[in-house]
């Protein structure tokens, strides 16, 4: 591939990413604020944020959990906040997949670790991940807030979420780029909210 072709492809990708984020800015920020407040108020009351997803969405879930457990900004030293990415222990994943089903890995984890009033954030670019849907269903059964980061039309997951942030795109990469931006915004809101409430030590 020539340098010129590469630059044109890169330019197109960046411009498409900007266009998707512009649509989010225009129409989707209220849902994002609701999700952020739900998580912050849950943690304030002693709850935990659980996250799950598959593939790149699992990587985003781990990333965002780390932002709360450790910190977002190098100049902000604070106590850790309770966040956990589900099913990252391969012994558990393989045991559950072998004894039950891969579709059960997140719901089984949540059943053992979650409590009423906690939050579950399910991340899926398609909105149709069976194991995330089962986790959201389990969350509702347990009294856990069911939240979603989705893409496109929201897929089957949309109807299982109490609140959802849906990226208006069918391109997986563009959806993931908006998910991680949204995730950073939400985690920063949670941190600011709880520090203002003196819930965590700065």
JOQUIPE-V19870 format. One record per helix or strand of 3 or more residues. SS is the DSSP state (~ for helix, > for strand). FROM is the first residue (numbers start at 1). TO is the last residue. Records with the same first field share a line. If there is no record, write none. Layout:
SS=FROM-TO / FROM-TO
This chain:
~=3-27 / 29-44 / 56-69 / 90-99 / 102-113 / 130-142 / 156-160 / 172-196
>=49-53 / 83-85 / 119-123 / 145-151 / 163-167
